[in-house]
Structures are given as structure tokens and as C-alpha cells.
């Protein structure tokens, strides 16, 4: 997927993630890692000096890009799914939600808008990177991925990989057998059939 802006909707294992730096530092995408241009800097602009919003493809991590491992934290357990390493895509950002309703770490325990199926991660990435969510896609293998895409106004593409193997897609999403198949649909200009979303 050359030249397709992408962002992952999962944690990063190395480098500086765009996310919460410390408990209580809202919202996600706070802080600017070295080399990152910052909020909408470097984003093409119109003659009226408004940022040109561009489409993106958001990618879920577990079961979409890598084998599903509960609470993956050890790089030795990281394994790409077949075909994921091909395509020449680049990541513009990595976003994640460190909150959990049943969490035990002060500052991170509790519900939030950025935890899928909430749209917060996509909205924060869109604001920071100048993205057009209505022209964007989220590829994932869980109903919460579909929910986050729909809540943000993006098009959900459901891949039947990982724990979703053999499952029907949630309402509002088309199913694809792999990330490569979903990416091919994006590159061919695929749009979800049916009435427009609000």
C-alpha cells in the first residue's frame, strides 16, 4: 500500500509511541516524539491556509497484523501474520489506549473515549495528522474495531484472521480473508454498500 497514510490502533513495542506519557496526561497523542512534525505541521494546506485532510487506513494490531497473544509485551512473542510484511506501507503514527475499566494502576483505571469501540484514538490521530475520517478505513478482526470505525465515521473492514477465523462480520462491515485482501479492496476504491452513515 505505497503512499497510503496508516496508523495502528494498538501499542508499539519499540520507539516512542504517540500516546499518554504519564497517568493523567490526556488526551492520547500528547507529546511530540523526535522527528514528528507536531499538530498539523507539515500537512499540505489549501490557499486559504486550511489543512488538506487526507484519507488513512487504520490497522488493528492483534489478530490483524500479528498473532494474537494475550497481553503481548515480550518482543520474543511477536509474530507477523502471513503476508503482513509485504506491501511497502509505512506507519505515520502508532496510537493506543492504556486505560481499562478494571485496571489497577491509578490514572489508567476506568472507562475512556479512546478505548475501542470508542472513536477517541481515531479522532485524536485525525486531528494530529490532518486526516479525513469519512474517507478513511479501519481494518480489524474484532467487533470493537468495527464499532470504533463506525463511531468515528470511517469504513470498517473486518478480516477473518486470528480469533475471527470462520466468524461472520459484525453488522456494518464487509469481511475479507486477510489483511492483503482488505488492503487490495482499499486500493481499488472499495466503499461499503448501503445507505450513508450519519
N, C-alpha and C positions, 0 to 999 in steps of 0.2 A: 504494500500500500504506500508507494512513494508519495512524498509531499502531502500525506494526509495527517493533519494535526490529531494527535491522540493524547489521551490521559488515562491513567489506570485508576480504577476505583478500588484500590487495595493498598496495603502497606508496602513499603520498599525495604529491601534488605541491606542496601549499602547506599552510601551517598547521603545527601541532605534532603529529606523529604519536605515537600511543601505541606506543612501541617502544623499542628499545635506544638509549640516549643516546650511549654510547661503547662501543668494543670492550671486551668483557669484562664488560659490565653485564647479567647475566642477571636474571630472565627477561624475555621480552617483556612489554610493558605496564608496564615500570618507569617511574617518574616520573609526575607528575600535571600535565598542561597546564593553563594558566589556564582557569578556568570548569568544569573537570571535577571532579565531586564526590569522587573518590577511591574506594578499595576499598569497595564496597557501601554507601557513604554515599549517602543519597537514594533507596535502593532500598526499596520498601514492605516492611513487616515484619509478621509474624503476632503475635498476642497474646503468644506465647512468646518474642518478640524474635528470631525466626529470619527471615532474609531470604526473601521470596516469590520463588521462582525463576520467571522468565518465559521464554517462547519467543523465539527470534530467527531471523532469516533472514540468513545469511552470504552475501556476494556475492564471487565471484572478480572480479578486475579485467579482465585481458587476455583479449579474446575473448568476455567476458560483458557487461561494461559498456562497454568501449572497444575500438576497432580494435586488433588485435594488432600491435605494433611491437616488434621485438627490443630489449630493454633500454631501454624507454621512460624517458627522463629529461628530454626537452625539452617543455615545455608546448605549444609550437607544433605538435608531432606528435600531441597528444591529440585524438581524435575519438570522440565517443559513438556507439555503435551505434544504428541506427534504433529509435525507441520507448523508449529508455532514459531520456530526460529527463522523460517523463510519469509520473504516478502519485502524486506528493506524498509520497514516502518521505523519511525523514531518517536520517542515519547517526549512530549512537550512538558509534561508535569506528571507527578505522582501524588495523588491525594488519598487520604484515608481518614477514617473516623476512629479515634481512640476511646470513645465513650461506650458504655454498656449499661443497660438498665439495672443489671445485677452486679455491677462492678464493685470492687472493694478498695480501689485507690481513690482517695479524696480528690475531687476536682474532675475526675473522669466517670464517676459513678452516676448514672442517671440517663434519662432519655434525652435525645437531642434531635435537631432537624437534619444533621448531616448523616445520621445512621440510616442506611437503606432500610426500608423503602422511601425514606425522606429524600427530598431533592437537594439538600444542602451542599453536598460535595460537588454536584454538577453545577449548581448555581455559583458557588464560590470560584470554581475553575473558569466558568464562563465570564464572570466579572473580571477576574485577574488576567485572563488570556484574550479577552475580546472575542468570545465565541457566540455563535448563533445557535441556541439550544434547539430551536424549532427545525433547524436544518441538520441537526446532529443525531448520532446513533449511540446507543449503549448496547454492547454485546456482552451477554452474561448467561449463566446457566442456573439461575435461581429466581424464584418468583419475586424476591425483593429487588433484584436487578431490574426486572420489568416494571415493578412499582415505582422505582426511583426514576426511570426513564419517562414514564407516563406523567409522573408528578412534576417533572421538570419541563415537559413539553417536547422531549426528544423521542425518537423512534426506537423502541426496544427490539432487539434481535436475540432470540433465545437459541443457544447452542445446546444440543443434547449430548454434552460431554460431562465427564466426571459423574457426580451423583445424579445428574439429569439424564443419563443414558437410558433410552427407552421410554422416557416420560413425554407426555403431551405438553405443548407450550401453554403458559397461562393465557387467559383471555387478553387480547390486545397485542399479542406478539406472534410473529411467524417463527417456525423452527428451522434450524439448519443443523446438519450433522457435524460441523466442525467450525472452528474459527476461520479457516481458509474459505469455506463456503459462504459464511456470513460476510467476510471481507469482500469476496467477489461480488456479492449482491450490492454492497455499498458502492463499490467502484462502477457498477453497471447502472447506478442511479435508482436502485430499488426503493420504493416507497410502500408503506403499509396500505393495503387496500381498505376501503371503508370510509365512513364519514370523518371529516377533520376533527381533531381533538380540540377541546376548549383552550 
